[in-house]
Amino acid sequence: MGKTCPYVVKLNVDGSYLPQDGSAAAGMILRDFSGQIIFSSCRLLEQCEGELCAYLEGIKLALQWSEQPIVVKSDNATVVQLVLSKTKDYSQLGFLTTEIKALCRLVVILAFNKIPRSQNSASDSLVRFGRSLKRTAVWISSGPDEVIDIIRRDCNTII
C-alpha cells in the first residue's frame, strides 16, 4: 500500500441532497496517519448541494483542527473534477467551487482523491446520522457509535 506519513491527515467527506425538500446533509471525518480520529462531524444544510458543501465544511473544519497537509477523499468523481479544474466554474454552484479553491490556498492539500463508496462509509454514516436527527454536531477525537464501529472495522488506515 505504501508508507504512511506522520505529517499528513486524511479528510473523508460525503454529502447528499434531496431535491424534494431542498435539504442537504454533509458528513466528514479527519484522521491522522495512524487512523486515529481528529474530528468527525455531521451537518444538516438547507438549500445547498450536499457534496460540494461537504467539501467546503470539511476543509473549513480541517483548517481549525490540524495544521498538517491534507489528503481529501470523496466518492463523488464530479466534485473531485470540479475542485481540481483549472477553469472557472460558471455553473449555478460555481460559487462553492470558487470558495473551496480559495480555502485550498490557505492549507496544503496534497491530493483530492475519488475513492469507492465502500471506502467512504464513515463519512456516509455521518451524513445519515445528521439527516435522521436533523442536527449538526462535531465530535473531537470521537464520533457516534456507528462511526466508531466502522473505524474499528476499517482495515485500511493508511492514508
PyMOL commands that set and color helices and strands:
alter all, ss='L'
color gray80, all
select helices_A, chain A and resi 50-65+77-84+94-104+117-119+121-133+145-153
alter helices_A, ss='H'
color red, helices_A
select strands_A, chain A and resi 9-18+23-31+37-46+70-74+109-114+137-140
alter strands_A, ss='S'
color yellow, strands_A
deselect
rebuild
show_as cartoon
